[in-house]
């Protein structure tokens, strides 16, 4: 998807959008949450570094489905991504995708894009990259489903599971509204993991 980003957003905006895609890939955050990560703004999602403590993400209650203020672990690769920003530049919003108007040479006048519009652009990038997450059905007329922002979040969770992180820890990280949501999803993940192990042993 990174390789196809410029074809959708233009060369001038591509760097900011690639950074956003990497954020989704490494953070396990929803796109709306990622767009509300800031370095220093109150009532936003913020990375927290405390002496002698592991890094965390502070999430205010109004960004939670359960309306509860919470801190969750800052995933190591997401922390590395954040630390690419020099300390002197760590102010305001962390992710600032540039307007697509630059692609056609127009001056950018509107405000920072919202999460809904950002998600639509990411879906366009996923389609341009040909990343299929669900095959279509010719009989029912259901089209192929290409990678979206949510699929990048899910991919992050998949990698955590494959790395051996317990599903209960992943559930807390994803902050699903109920345990059943995670249980249904990761039951499928465990089946695939078991199938892979069996094939590796028998091949």
CORDA-V609089 format. One line per field, one symbol per residue. phi: phi as a letter, one per 40 degrees, with the letter a starting at -180 (. if undefined). psi: psi as a letter, one per 40 degrees, with the letter a starting at -180 (. if undefined). burial: b if it has 9 or more other ideal C-beta (glycine too) atoms within 8 Angstrom, else e. A space follows every 50 residues. Layout:
BEGIN
phi: ???
psi: ???
burial: ???
END
This chain:
BEGIN
phi: .cccdcccbgcccddccccccccccbcgcccccccbcbcaccgbcbcbbb dgbccbbcbcccbbccfbcabbdccdcccdcccccddcbcagccbbccdc cccbgcccbccdcccccdcccccccccccgccbaccbcccgcccbcdbdc cccccccdcccccgcddcccccccfccaccdccccccccccccccccccc ccc
psi: dddeddddeiddeddddddddddddedfiiddddefhidehifihihhhi heiiiihhhideeidefhhihiihhdddddddedhideegiaidhghiie dddeeihhdiihiiddddddddddddddefghehiihddeehiihihadd ddddddddddddeehiddddddddfididddddddedddddddddddddd dd.
burial: beebbeebbbeebbebbbbbbbbbbbbbbebebbbbbbbebeebbbbbee eeeebbbbbbeebbeeeeeeebebbeebbbbbeeeeeeeeeebbbebbbb bbbeeeeeeeeebebeebbebbbbbbebbebbeeeeeeeeeeeeebbbbe bbbbbbbbebbeeeeebebbbebbbeeeeebbbebbeebbeebeeeeeee eee
END
